[in-house]
Amino acid sequence: MIAVIVVENGGTAEMQVGLDPNVLRQSLNELKVYVDRQPTNAKFVFNDETGQIEPIAASNIGRAMDVEASIAAINDALLRGEHNVSLVVAEQQPLVADTAVGADLGIVQLIAQESTYFYGSSTERRQNIEAASSRFHGVLVAPGETFSMGNILGDVSLENGFAEALIIYGGRTIKGVGGGVCQVSTTLFRTVFFAGFPVVERYSHAYRVSYYEKTVGGSVDPQLAGMDATVYFPLVDFKFQNDTPYWILMETYMSGDTLTWKLYSTSDGRSVTWETTGPTNIVSAPPPLLEENPEMKAEQIKQVDYAAQGADVNVTRVVWRNGQIYFTDQFQTHYQPWQAICQYGPGTEDPKKLARRNDICVGAS
């Protein structure tokens, strides 16, 4: 890092030793990743009885290193013969402290609420739904902000409270960390959809998943096809824009087989009408597949993927404001036909017969 330069001092050339700014800049930029900390707003819940917001988590002051100012400070300190120097770090105040008042933020009423249902989910899937949804409870969305679900969700890992459950990856349904998180993204999508906010980024699942078409009674409603959203951050995200002058407060509640998402803000007179084609261009699922799994025992069989029809769905939304059309958008979804797959252990005498006996993957070739 050492740099030697010649400087004029009273008509005399002197050698001056310092640190090469280019090399130092690289080191400080690497350090900046650890020094910098984004400020975080306080989290709140809305008291429906009093109409006031109540803090549930304090705000945090952020900090940001000024790399160029730090380079200058370090070399100035070296010239003075000092061997300890403070980096130039500025505090960054959060936009909303825990002393904020709802009326000042425009958070005065419930503007949207939607629920999804996940009857029959495994313990691991339920754990992931709870772990993911809890991250959004009390979160604020600023006026004009494009909200990224992935930024709040963070790292989906075992260390962060998630479990292994079924996920869609590489054209297969496999066991992976975070299976069930898409129940959360689907619930947010529907809440945003019916609240009338612009959707910036949304991806559907590769195939129709029955969890996302369930009604409160546990039956499946095909009219809910095309109303799902998946996340696999940072590659796949769900984003929407708060296009109002008011803050939005999110609340999430998991109870039994139900996940409920609430949005509090100020109504600007918008409402939503929508229509769907329902599943069209339906394609039958491929015949079931039987495959050997060396990790299983002889005469053991289990289903690892489930058949689903392929289909296209087109959902049209009209957002009204004070009786006038504010905007119209469409959500087009293409679901692939999906193959049922069953795995059996080596040494199984007749996998087809075993599948029929267990009433799974019947008709496999």
C-alpha positions, -999 to +999 in steps of 0.1 A: +000+000+000+030+023+005+032+052-020+061+077-022+056+110-039+077+141-043+063+174-030+076+210-030+081+225+004+095+261+004+113+255-029+128+222-017+117+189-030+108+164-003+099+128-003+065+121+013+054+086+023+017+077+024-007+050+014-017+045-022-053+058-024-063+033-051-051+003-030-065+018+002-098+025-015-101-012-024-094-023+012-119+003+027-146-007+003-142-043+015-144-030+051-174-008+043-195-039+039-191-047+076-192-011+088-223+001+070-257-006+086-290+005+071-312+024+094-344+006+103-378+021+110-397+012+141-424-015+138-460-009+149-494-026+152-526-007+147-550-006+177-584-010+161-602+002+192-582+035+197-573+040+160-537+046+171-504+028+162-484+012+189-447+004+187-436-032+189-400-028+179-377+003+182-360+020+153-323+017+147-298+044+136-278+034+106-242+043+097-223+047+064-185+050+059-173+078+037-145+060+018-129+091+002-130+111+034-115+082+053-086+079+028-078+116+033-081+112+071-057+082+071-030+098+050-033+131+070-028+111+103+003+093+089+018+127+080+014+138+116+031+106+128-001+091+141-008+054+140-044+054+150-071+071+130-109+070+131-127+062+099-152+089+087-186+074+094-218+093+093-250+084+112-282+078+092-314+084+110-344+062+104-374+078+086-398+066+114-390+065+151-410+046+176-425+079+188-443+083+155-480+091+154-503+073+130-521+104+119-488+120+109-480+089+087-515+086+073-520+053+090-556+057+103-577+027+090-577-008+077-577-006+039-573-042+029-573-077+044-569-111+027-565-147+039-552-179+024-555-214+037-531-244+039-551-273+052-530-305+052-496-288+053-468-306+071-453-294+103-422-281+085-443-262+060-462-245+088-430-236+105-418-219+073-450-200+069-448-187+104-411-179+101-415-160+069-448-141+077-435-129+111-408-109+094-434-087+078-455-080+110-453-043+118-433-034+087-439+001+071-439+009+034-431+045+026-451+067+002-438+062-033-417+032-023-414+001-044-416-026-018-394-057-022-406-088-004-371-104-007-354-075+010-375-081+042-375-118+040-337-120+040-318-153+041-341-184+041-319-208+060-320-233+088-301-208+110-329-183+106-356-206+118-367-222+085-371-260+080-368-283+050-401-289+032-412-294-004-401-267-029-402-265-067-367-266-081-352-277-114-385-290-128-391-312-098-408-310-064-380-317-040-371-312-003-355-278+003-352-252+030-381-228+030-409-248+014-441-230+022-427-194+020-448-190-012-479-192+009-467-159+024-459-143-010-493-155-024-511-139+005-493-106+001-500-106-036-537-111-031-538-084-004-520-059-027-542-070-056-574-062-039-560-031-022-555-017-057-517-011-056-496-015-087-478-048-089-442-043-101-429-079-101-448-111-098-440-147-108-464-177-108-455-212-098-444-237-124-475-258-119-508-254-101-505-259-063-537-268-046-528-249-014-532-216-033-567-225-046-581-235-012-612-217+003-620-212+039-639-245+039-610-265+026-624-270-009-605-261-041-618-231-062-604-231-097-612-194-100-583-188-076-559-203-102-535-176-114-537-158-081-504-171-067-470-156-064-436-173-058-404-159-044-368-173-046-348-143-037-327-128-051-336-145-085-374-142-081-391-115-060-425-100-055-427-062-056-454-037-054-455+001-053-472+023-027-484+050-051-501+070-024-489+099-002-495+078+029-475+052+047-487+016+048-485-006+079-485-043+074-497-069+099-496-107+095-514-133+115-512-171+114-540-190+131-545-227+126-547-233+088-551-196+080-527-168+071-541-133+072-524-102+059-537-067+068-528-033+054-534-001+073-532+034+057-556+061+044-582+052+018-579+074-013-612+061-026-599+033-047-617+000-052-611-031-074-631-052-098-617-082-115-624-112-137-606-143-146-607-167-175-602-196-151-580-224-163-580-226-201-560-246-227-559-275-202-533-301-208-535-335-191-507-345-167-481-369-181-484-406-170-469-413-135-433-422-133-417-449-111-380-445-103-356-463-080-341-445-050-310-462-036-316-446-002-348-465+003-354-501+013-368-529-008-406-530-010-407-494+002-424-467-020-433-431-016-448-403-038-424-374-042-443-354-069-480-350-077-498-348-110-512-314-121-529-303-153-512-277-174-533-246-180-533-209-190-550-183-168-556-146-175-567-124-147-578-088-154-580-062-127-596-027-129-586-003-102-611+025-096-607+057-077-637+079-068-658+063-095-632+067-123-609+040-138-575+046-122-556+018-141-561-016-156-536-045-155-535-082-164-518-112-148-511-139-172-501-173-159-489-204-177-489-236-157-469-266-170-485-301-169-468-319-140-460-355-136-466-377-106-434-394-095-430-423-070-398-437-058-391-472-046-362-490-030-337-513-048-348-550-047-385-542-050-400-571-069-429-553-086-429-515-083-461-511-103-480-536-081-466-519-050-478-486-063-513-499-069-514-515-035-506-481-020-530-463-044-502-439-056-489-433-091-515-457-105-511-462-142-474-457-142-456-471-173 
